[in-house]
Amino acid sequence: MNKQRTDWYDYLTNPAATKNPKQFSVTFERDQNGNFTVAGHQARMLKKVGRQEKWVRVRARDLVKVLNESEIIAK
């Protein structure tokens, strides 16, 4: 993500940004009812620029919105 002001949802659904695989690190919390919650400030994406790699924060709400709209496959 180039600009901090850009909406993460727009970035995560942008076809130009999704052409290459992305790696995410997310911490989930499960409550007593079995519902999952993404812990705030614990959602990160591995940003690769050339040979450099850096974990950057992703807005958890936008990431969960994209996850809800997509098909999740276990590998």
WOCOR-V885531 format. One record per backbone hydrogen bond with DSSP energy under -1.0 kcal/mol. CO is the residue of the C=O (numbers start at 1). NH is the residue of the N-H. Records with the same first field share a line. If there is no record, write none. Layout:
BEGIN
CO=NH + NH
END
This chain:
BEGIN
7=11
8=12
9=13
14=18
23=46
25=44
27=39
29=37
31=34
35=31
37=29
39=42
43=58
44=25
45=56
47=54
49=52
52=49
54=47
56=45
59=63
60=64
61=65
62=66
63=67
64=68
65=69
END
